Amino acid sequence: MSTPRHGEEVGSISVRPMLETDLVEARRIFRVAFGTFLGVPNPEDFWADREYVFTRWLNDRDAALVAEIHGRLAGSNFATNWGSFGFFGPLTVRPELWNQRIAQAILRPTMDLFTKWRVRDAGLFTFAHSPKHIGLYQKFGFWPRFLTAIMSRSVSGSDRSAQQFSALTQADKEASITACRKLTDSIYAGLDVTSEIHSVSRQNLGDVILLWGGDSLEAFAVCHCGEGSEAGKDTCYIKFAAVKPGADPEKAFDRLLNACESFAAARGLMRIEAGVNLNRARAYRRMLQRGFRTDISGVAMHRDDSPAYNRPDAFVIDDWR
Ligand SMILES: CC(C)(COP(=O)(O)OP(=O)(O)OC[C@H]1O[C@@H](n2cnc3c(N)ncnc32)[C@H](O)[C@@H]1OP(=O)(O)O)[C@@H](O)C(=O)NCCC(=O)NCCS
């Protein structure tokens, strides 16, 4: 087999849904691709304590795609369906095959998934300093807008007033999911993270923190905990959190973050990680005031340059990774 030149398309790429038998190799490629891009000493060990591939595939098998060349896995991508909003990633290609349009071959059917799901807006998180990444996604109609900060701080909370989803009866779990959906819908019509709640609950990846104010849900957070989840060792990662729009969202946001910290402490976790788009200016400022510091800055790219729910008044935590 001749080695394709830089920028030349390799022949016989096929893209198909990921199968269980692909998982180990897809995870190896995921680690080695990010490890190589970021220049870590042993790329295959990159993020060995975090899991994305197995957990995302288990959550939605139809939303995980692989590219194959001559019967060997070349890369993969995951799409996420949050109701009226969709995003994709992690997208990874074997480093020895970079710049041969494999990512683009996987992205085409990824866009078809968004069409099938009828999402109104779509986005992604990527490296703000990489012209290649930004150029690649622009080909698919995504444009860079505000930075997204992946922030963290050490844990020191002691607010035990929140409810944990895992402790509820089946009927209360269903009612809570409905309440979460209603809350996210009030921020951005049709936004629905039920799949994340199911993923955490069914795969035992963490828990969902629920803050009630009277009969209605004031705020909630979907948290991953520790190794084998998206959080990694010693960490509680807030995958998604939102506060109901209202009179004093800062107060509810504070309560929610206190509750997340207490939850993390009770689980013996030392660090809390949470991402926020910088155009969610009030939430971002509040996190700074609470001692969160940025570990990584990336950029949110939006299809058709539409802001979706990255707005100053949205008290939402997520990062679309
Ligand atoms: C990012 C990644 C998935 C891209 O995969 P790939 O198969 O090399 O990408 P492709 O060859 O399909 O597309 C690359 C495109 O970037 C474009 N590009 C490269 N440099 C560019 C630049 N300086 N300015 C603008 N566009 C640029 C190229 O034009 C190319 O498209 P073209 O060949 O049609 O012209 C791969 O490099 C990877 O796995 N990286 C590590 C993990 C990662 O960063 N994942 C993405 C996280 S958001």
The ligand as a Tripos MOL2 file, in Angstrom:
@<TRIPOS>MOLECULE
LIG
   48    50     1     0     0
SMALL
NO_CHARGES

@<TRIPOS>ATOM
      1 C1         -8.5610   17.2890   14.2160 C.3       1 LIG1
      2 C2         -8.5180   15.9630   13.4650 C.3       1 LIG1
      3 C3         -9.7220   15.1190   13.8540 C.3       1 LIG1
      4 C4         -8.5830   16.2810   11.9580 C.3       1 LIG1
      5 O1         -8.5760   15.0670   11.2340 O.3       1 LIG1
      6 P1         -7.9920   14.9870    9.7470 P.3       1 LIG1
      7 O2         -8.4520   13.6920    9.1760 O.co2     1 LIG1
      8 O3         -6.5490   15.2720    9.7790 O.co2     1 LIG1
      9 O4         -8.7470   16.2150    9.0460 O.3       1 LIG1
     10 P2         -9.0730   16.3680    7.4940 P.3       1 LIG1
     11 O5         -7.8990   15.9220    6.6990 O.co2     1 LIG1
     12 O6        -10.3900   15.7220    7.1620 O.co2     1 LIG1
     13 O7         -9.3220   17.9190    7.3470 O.3       1 LIG1
     14 C5         -8.3600   18.8600    7.6820 C.3       1 LIG1
     15 C6         -8.7330   20.1600    7.0330 C.3       1 LIG1
     16 O8         -8.2090   21.2270    7.8190 O.3       1 LIG1
     17 C7         -7.8750   22.2690    6.9430 C.3       1 LIG1
     18 N1         -6.7470   23.0340    7.4270 N.ar      1 LIG1
     19 C8         -5.5390   22.5920    7.8000 C.ar      1 LIG1
     20 N2         -4.7660   23.6360    8.1470 N.ar      1 LIG1
     21 C9         -5.5000   24.7430    7.9840 C.ar      1 LIG1
     22 C10        -5.2510   26.1350    8.1540 C.ar      1 LIG1
     23 N3         -4.0640   26.5680    8.5680 N.pl3     1 LIG1
     24 N4         -6.2530   27.0010    7.9140 N.ar      1 LIG1
     25 C11        -7.4550   26.5660    7.4860 C.ar      1 LIG1
     26 N5         -7.7530   25.2510    7.2800 N.ar      1 LIG1
     27 C12        -6.7750   24.3680    7.5310 C.ar      1 LIG1
     28 C13        -7.4310   21.6160    5.6680 C.3       1 LIG1
     29 O9         -7.8010   22.4690    4.6590 O.3       1 LIG1
     30 C14        -8.1270   20.3000    5.6540 C.3       1 LIG1
     31 O10        -9.1300   20.3350    4.6910 O.3       1 LIG1
     32 P3         -8.7640   20.0560    3.1090 P.3       1 LIG1
     33 O11        -7.8360   18.9050    3.0580 O.co2     1 LIG1
     34 O12       -10.0960   19.7370    2.4810 O.co2     1 LIG1
     35 O13        -8.1980   21.3000    2.5870 O.co2     1 LIG1
     36 C15        -7.2080   15.1730   13.7480 C.3       1 LIG1
     37 O14        -6.1180   16.0030   13.4430 O.3       1 LIG1
     38 C16        -7.0840   14.6960   15.1790 C.2       1 LIG1
     39 O15        -7.4450   13.5750   15.5190 O.2       1 LIG1
     40 N6         -6.5070   15.5540   16.0710 N.am      1 LIG1
     41 C17        -6.3210   15.2310   17.4670 C.3       1 LIG1
     42 C18        -7.6290   15.1850   18.2310 C.3       1 LIG1
     43 C19        -8.4230   16.4540   18.0200 C.2       1 LIG1
     44 O16        -7.8920   17.5410   18.1070 O.2       1 LIG1
     45 N7         -9.7200   16.2900   17.7720 N.am      1 LIG1
     46 C20       -10.6190   17.3890   17.5140 C.3       1 LIG1
     47 C21       -10.9760   18.0520   18.7580 C.3       1 LIG1
     48 S1        -12.1610   19.3470   18.4740 S.3       1 LIG1
@<TRIPOS>BOND
     1     1     2 1
     2     2     3 1
     3     2     4 1
     4     2    36 1
     5     4     5 1
     6     5     6 1
     7     6     7 2
     8     6     8 1
     9     6     9 1
    10     9    10 1
    11    10    11 2
    12    10    12 1
    13    10    13 1
    14    13    14 1
    15    14    15 1
    16    15    16 1
    17    15    30 1
    18    16    17 1
    19    17    18 1
    20    17    28 1
    21    18    19 ar
    22    18    27 ar
    23    19    20 ar
    24    20    21 ar
    25    21    22 ar
    26    21    27 ar
    27    22    23 1
    28    22    24 ar
    29    24    25 ar
    30    25    26 ar
    31    26    27 ar
    32    28    29 1
    33    28    30 1
    34    30    31 1
    35    31    32 1
    36    32    33 2
    37    32    34 1
    38    32    35 1
    39    36    37 1
    40    36    38 1
    41    38    39 2
    42    38    40 1
    43    40    41 1
    44    41    42 1
    45    42    43 1
    46    43    44 2
    47    43    45 1
    48    45    46 1
    49    46    47 1
    50    47    48 1
@<TRIPOS>SUBSTRUCTURE
     1 LIG1         1 GROUP 0 **** ****
